[in-house]
Amino acid sequence: MSTVSVVIPCYKYGHFLADCVRSALDEQPGVDVRVLIIDDASPDDSAEVARTLAASDPRIEVHVHERNKGHIATYNEGLLEWADGDYAALLSADDRLVPGALARAAALLDAHPEAGFAYGRPLRFRHGGPLPHARTRSTGTAVYPGHWWLERRFREGTGCITSPEVVVRTALQRKVGGYDPQLPHAGDIEMWMRFAAHADVGYVRGADQAFYRVHGTNMSTTDFGGQLDDLRQRLVAFDSVLAKCGDLLPDRDRLAEAARTRLARYALRRAYRAYDRGRTAAVPVGELEEFAAECLPGYRALPEYRALRRRRRIGARTMPYLQPLVLSAVADRGREWLWWQSWKRRGI
């Protein structure tokens, strides 16, 4: 039977802990699971809740920080210093696993030693809302060549993983390392890409693997400055992977150009869509264009820049009323609908 080490970092999420731990221990038949709860000096009763859970189950261990070390150091403590199972998973205290998720991922990794980690579809749900219905029967698995999967990330300029749906081979985690402290907001995508530079990537088809809680204060969804910071962090993440794993990637220059082009297009699109929505006072349009120029000196040749220039000529006050008559704005509304549908089916 495969062994899985589950690391649960916690900061002020003690009220979620019991449900999170239950999902890792009581709903995962077929694998031998141990859990480490790391409380990062929570000012509430989270440490007490963790200790109470540990007292009732010998499979649970608790570390309590005397001072707050931050999420990256906490993650790495569990993954690099404590985890000793065949496989390891990081599960935030406010998330939970779908029943059978660890066994499905472990079976894939057992059958494919060339795969360094496995993931599947996460189910997102709003904080305070009910859990969505989860599929628990897999329809098969896929193993993607690591460099192929990595190139897709560079070409798309974004990740396809939230985090709780991932199970990694512990030996690979220790070989490649953990989260980069220089990337507090993009350390996850950077680490998955480093894994893919060294090993193939497994995917569980059909079944859902984890529940990911979406909080209303999430910066990437509510703050336009946060969206620009997100793009900057992604750029640093892609550059970091090339710096650390470039010797394994013969097409590193082509990958760098692909990622920078995609990020420049994202930035310019967010800039010109601010005109369509009448949000130019809230969206840092000038900074988004500056970021595009940083990514790609020839950004003015991109169609997104031409769309931005056209809207500037029309004007911020007039553009929202003319949106139905501007072809690129109509096309964008269609693309946004397709993007939302693909997000719900998100896989690779």
ZIZI-V658387 format. One record per pair of residues at least 12 apart in sequence whose C-alpha atoms are under 7 Angstrom apart, sorted by the first residue. I is the first residue (numbers start at 1). GAP is how many residues later the second one is. If there is no record, write none. Layout:
((I;GAP) (I;GAP))
//
This chain:
((1;29) (1;30) (1;31) (2;29) (2;30) (2;84) (2;104) (3;28) (3;29) (3;30) (3;82) (3;83) (3;84) (4;27) (4;28) (4;29) (4;30) (4;81) (4;82) (4;83) (4;84) (5;28) (5;29) (5;30) (5;78) (5;79) (5;80) (5;82) (5;83) (5;84) (6;28) (6;29) (6;30) (6;82) (6;83) (6;84) (6;85) (7;28) (7;29) (7;30) (7;71) (7;72) (7;82) (7;83) (7;84) (8;28) (8;29) (8;30) (8;82) (8;83) (8;84) (8;85) (9;28) (9;29) (9;30) (9;65) (9;66) (9;83) (9;84) (10;27) (10;28) (10;29) (10;30) (10;82) (10;83) (11;28) (11;29) (11;31) (12;30) (12;31) (12;32) (12;34) (13;33) (13;80) (13;81) (14;31) (14;32) (14;35) (16;77) (16;78) (17;76) (20;73) (20;74) (20;75) (20;76) (23;73) (23;74) (23;76) (24;73) (27;72) (27;73) (28;71) (28;72) (28;73) (28;74) (28;75) (29;71) (29;74) (30;73) (31;72) (34;25) (34;26) (35;24) (35;25) (35;26) (36;24) (36;25) (36;26) (37;13) (37;24) (37;25) (37;26) (38;24) (38;25) (38;26) (39;24) (39;25) (39;26) (40;24) (40;25) (40;28) (40;29) (41;23) (41;24) (41;25) (41;26) (41;27) (47;17) (50;12) (72;107) (72;109) (72;112) (76;102) (76;103) (80;94) (80;98) (84;86) (85;85) (86;83) (86;84) (87;80) (87;81) (87;82) (87;83) (88;79) (88;80) (88;81) (88;82) (89;77) (89;78) (89;79) (90;74) (91;73) (94;119) (95;116) (95;117) (95;118) (96;114) (96;115) (97;112) (97;113) (97;114) (98;36) (98;110) (98;111) (98;112) (98;113) (99;37) (100;36) (101;108) (105;13) (105;14) (105;62) (105;99) (108;94) (114;85) (114;86) (115;28) (115;84) (115;85) (115;86) (115;87) (116;52) (116;53) (116;56) (116;79) (116;83) (116;84) (116;85) (117;49) (117;50) (117;51) (117;52) (117;84) (117;85) (118;48) (118;49) (118;50) (118;83) (118;84) (118;85) (119;46) (119;47) (119;48) (119;83) (119;84) (119;85) (120;45) (120;83) (120;84) (120;85) (120;88) (120;89) (120;227) (121;44) (121;87) (121;88) (121;225) (121;226) (122;43) (122;86) (122;87) (122;88) (122;89) (122;90) (123;85) (123;87) (123;88) (123;89) (124;87) (124;88) (124;89) (124;90) (125;87) (125;88) (125;89) (126;87) (126;88) (126;89) (127;86) (127;87) (127;88) (134;74) (135;72) (135;73) (136;71) (136;72) (137;69) (137;70) (138;66) (138;67) (138;68) (138;69) (139;66) (139;67) (140;64) (140;65) (140;66) (141;62) (141;63) (141;64) (142;60) (142;61) (142;62) (143;57) (143;58) (143;59) (143;60) (144;56) (144;57) (144;58) (145;55) (145;56) (146;50) (146;51) (146;53) (146;54) (146;55) (147;49) (147;50) (149;47) (150;43) (150;46) (150;47) (151;104) (154;101) (154;104) (154;105) (155;103) (155;104) (155;107) (156;106) (157;102) (157;105) (157;106) (159;30) (160;186) (160;187) (160;188) (164;46) (165;44) (165;45) (176;19) (178;13) (179;12) (183;50) (185;48) (186;47) (186;48) (186;51) (190;47) (190;48) (190;51) (193;48) (194;47) (194;51) (197;48) (197;51) (224;59) (225;59) (228;60) (231;32) (260;35) (260;36) (261;34) (261;35) (264;28) (264;31) (264;32) (264;35) (265;39) (267;21) (267;22) (267;25) (268;20) (268;21) (268;24) (268;36) (268;37) (269;35) (271;14) (271;17) (271;37) (272;35) (272;36) (272;39) (275;36) (275;41) (275;44) (275;45) (276;43) (276;44) (276;47) (277;43) (278;38) (278;42) (280;36))
//
